[in-house]
């Protein structure tokens, strides 16, 4: 059987920068089908597929769900010292997606194949390998509507955590802030209505905005960042349009509709807000029995017993956890969170091997094999 390093390297070698996820998934489908999984790939747009693989889901106890995404972010303008499509140097496998998160995908696929060689006494497995996670979990949204029927057991997301257990993550609410005005010649600004001034006043109020919610004991406080601002036609015209984008990271207990309404009041009547990405926070109580069992498995494999943690980044759990019935959810994967999206991204070869054992034990425990 192919090992996890070779499988990860093969996935890293496929360019899935906001495209062609279906090709990567077609390389995995035969492995899963050969192990007895029923596999379906559904595309939300041409070439951008999400795979759902199921094994023994007819048993009385709902299947454990394992998930990861195969799309990646662009390489960036800085030159890479290592091959961005796969190079091994010592304990590091370099390449775009090695940590975020093709290593995690390879690990859950191999663990699932190993488990499928046994006979479950309790439950089966479901794998959800998604497209377009980086741009708002579009693949997960697509299969949540079309392929994820029936009850589900807990959910494991194999995002990069250095093989530690993360019990949830902040939500992401991305907003577009739009101001409009009236154009005029730059030498006669009194004849126009400057949209940039309107937007600038709103953005300045965002800088001083304080959320009433929080802090969460593990997630911390919600955050707000103005990420982009654009406006104007040319230097000698009064701008009639200006747009900013705002990134809010929310915590459990915040409702995005209320957050957006509060920011609309802060922005004032001259600016209109609309959502671009709306992904709620996810949190599982560390004292949940299944979450405790996962933490114990990770301790046994890695020797590390960590404190409850939450991630600042979002994952497909924002879509999948509620779609599966608000099931207990943890994030655990071999990649390093600090390596996500960076030049010369890498994943530890040692952690890749560890993660297969972790996932195999989690599956064996749930399925009773």
N, C-alpha and C positions, 0 to 999 in steps of 0.2 A: 504493500500500500504506500502511496505517496506520503511523505512526512510533512509536518506543518510548515517547516521552513521553505521547502520546495513549493508547496501550494501557495504560501504567501508571496513568494518571489514571482510565481506565475501570475498571480493577480496583480501585483505591483507592475508587472511588465505590460499590462493592458491599460491603455490611456482611457480613463473614465472621468476626465475633467469635465464635469457637467454634460456628459454625453455617454452613449454606447454602453450603458450598464447591462443591456441585454446580452451583449457579447461575453462579458465577464460571467454572467449567470449561466450562460449556455455551457461554459467550461466546467461549472460545478454541478449542473443538473444530472449528467450521466453518473457521477459519483454517488449522488443521493438515490437516483433511480436504481442503480445497481445494488444498493443496500436495502432496497425494499420500500423506499419512500415514494409516495404519490406526489408528483411535482407539477406545478403550473406556474407559468411566467405570464404576467399581465402587464401590458404597456400603457402608461398614461399618455405617452406620445411616442411616435416612431423611434425605436432604438432604445427607449428608456423604460426598461422593464423592472418589475419587482417579482421575486420568486417566493412562492409559498410551498413548502414541502411538509407532508404529513405522514406519520408512521404510527399505526395502531391507535388512532384517535377514536375508535369505536368502543374502547374500554370504559368502564363505569366512571372512573376518575378522569377529569378533563386533562388534556395534555399540557406538559410544560412547554413554554414558548421561548425560543432563543432567537435573537434578532441582531442584525447589523446592516450597515449600508455599504455599498460598493462604489458610490460616486466619490470623487475627490475634488479639492479646490485646485486652481491653477498653480503652476510652478513658481510664478513670481518673476520679477525682472532680474533679480540677483543671480549670478552664475552659481551652479552647483559644483562642488568639488567631487561629488560622487554621482554615479549614474542615477538620474531621477526615476528610472524605470527598473531599478533593481541591482544592487551590488552588495556583497557581503564583505565586511572588513572586521575580523575578530568576532566579537559577540554581537555585532550590530548588522542588521539588515537595513540598508538604506533604500530610500525611494519614496515617491509621493504616495501616500496612503499606507505606508508600512505601519505606522502607529494609528492613524485615523483613516480607516480602521480595517484595512484588509487583513492584517494579522489576526484581529479578533474574528473576522468572518471565517478565515481558514480554520481557526481553532474550534469554533462551534460546529463547523461542517465535519471535521474529522472526529470530534467527540461524538456527534450524533451518529456517524457511520459505525463507530465502534460499539455504541450502545445497541444499534439495530441488529447486531450480530447475536444478541441475547434475546431471551423471552421475557417480556414484561409481565409482572404479576399484578401491577396496579394501574399504570397509565402509559400513554404514548408520548410522542414528541411532535412539535410543530416548529418549523424554521421559517422566519420571515426575513428575507434578504432584500433590502430596498434600494430604490433609485432616488436621486434628488433629495437626499436628507439635508445636504448643505444649504439648499436654497428654500427650506421651509417644509421639509418632510412631505413632499408631494407624492412620492411613491407610497409611503405609508398611508396617506390619506386615500389614495386610489384603492389599495387592497382592503383597507378598513371598510370601504363601501361595497366592495365586490366579492371578496374571497374569504373574509374572516367570519364565517358563520359558526354557530354553536358555542358552547361554553369553553372556557380556557382555564388552565392552571396559571401559576405565577409566570412572570416574564423576566428574562435576563437579557440585558442590552450589553453587547461586548465592546462598548466604547473604551477608549484608553483610560485606564486607572492605575497602571502599574500592578495589576493583579491584586488590588485591594477592593474592598466592598464599598460602594457608594450607594447610599440609601435613597437618593433622589437628586433633583436638580432644579434650578430656577426656571421659571417660564420666560418666554421671549415674546414681547409685544413690540413689533417694529411699526412705526407710524410715518406716514408722509405728511408733512406740514406744508400747505400751499397758500401763498398770498398772491392776489391779483391786483392789478392797478390799471393805469392808462398811460400809454406811451406818448412821448412828446420829444421835441428836440432838446438835447442836453443844455443848450444855451437858454432855453425857456422852460425850466422845470416847473414853474407855476402853472403851466398848461397841462401838466401830467399828474399822475398819482403813482408815487414810487413804491413798487411792490417790495423791493429789498428792504426799505426802511421798516415796513410793516412786519416782515419776517424777522428782521434783526431784533425788533422789540420783543417779539414772542420768544425767540431763542434766548434772549437775555433773561427772560422770566423763567425759562426752563432751567437755566444754570442755578438759580436760587431755589428751585422747587424742592420741597421736602415731603416725602411720603409719610402719612400718618401710621402706616402699618409697620410692624416689625420692631426690632429684629427677631428673626426666627432663631431659635437656640443653636441650630446647626447651619442653616442656609445664610444667616446673616441678614443684612438689610437689602431692600430693593435698590436698584441703581438706574440711572438715566444718563445716556450719552447722545449728544448730537453728532452724527457721524459724517454727514455730507450737507453741503449747502451750495445751491446753484441759482443763478438769476441773471437777467439782463441780456440785451441783444448786442450792444457794443458800448464803448465808452461815452459816446456823445448822444445817447438816447436815454430817456427816462424808462426804466424797466417796468414792464407791465405783468411780469410773472417772476416768482421766486419760490424755490422748493428746497426744503430741508428734510432729511430723514433722521428719525429719532429711535434709539435702541433702548428699550426699558426691559430690565431683567427683574421679574417678579418673584415673590415668595408665596408659599402655601398660605391660603387665607385671603389673598388678593384676587379680585374678580376683574378681568381685563376690561369689561365694559365700563366698570366704575373708574378704573385707572384712566382709560381714554377720556371719559367724561370730565374727570378732574383736570386733566391736562388741557382739554379744550377750553375749560373756564380760565385756566392760567394763561393760555395763548391769547385769549381775547377774540372779539368778533371779526377781526380782520384776517384771521388765519383759519383755514379749514383742515381738519385732520381726517385721515382715512387709514385703516390698518393695511399693512403690507404682509406681515407675518403675525399669526396669533396662536401661540403654543403655550398651554398652561403649565405651571410647575407640577412636579411629580415628587411625592414623598411617601415612603413606607416606614412605619415605626420600626426602629431597630429591635424592639422587643417582639415583633411578629415572629411566630414560631418558625416559619419557613426562612425568613431573613436571618434568624439566628443560626439555623442549620447551614445556610450558605456561608456565613461568616466563620463557622467552625471548620467547614471544609477548606476554606481558604487558609485558615490558620494552620491546619494540618499539612497542607501542601507547601506553603511558603515559610512557615515558622513565624509569621507576623500576625499579631492580633491588634488590629487598628481600632481607633475610636470611630463612632458614627460620623459619616462625612456626607457632604452634598457637593455637587458640581455647579460651577457657574455657567457652563455651556448647556445648551439644550440637546435632547436626543429624540429619536422617534418615539420614545415612551410617552411623550406629550400627546401623541395621536393613538398609539397602540394600547397604552394602559387603560384609558377610558373605553376604547373600542372593544377591548376584551373583557370589560366588566369591572373596571377599577381593581384589577388583580394586584397582589403584592408584586413589587418590582424592585430589582437591584441593577446597578450598572457595575460591570466588572470585566476588564479586558486587559490584554498583555501590553498594549501600547502605553506610551507616556503622554499624559495630557499636555505637557510642556512642548512636545514635539509636533503637536497638531498644527498644520498649515505653515511650518517653518521651512526655510531652505535647508537642504540636507537632512530632511526628516528621517528618523530611524526607529527601529524597534529592536529590543533585546532578543537575541536568539534563545537565551535561557528562559526569558519570560514567555516566549511563544510555547515552548515545551511545557512549562508549568501550567499555562492556561488550558491546554488540551486536557491535562489531568484534572484540573479544577472543574471544567465543564463536564467531563465524563463522570466525575463523582457526583456533581449536582444532578445530572440526568439519572444516574443509577439510583440515587436516593429517592427521587420523585417517582421514577418508573418501577422501582423495586425489581431490579434485575440482578 
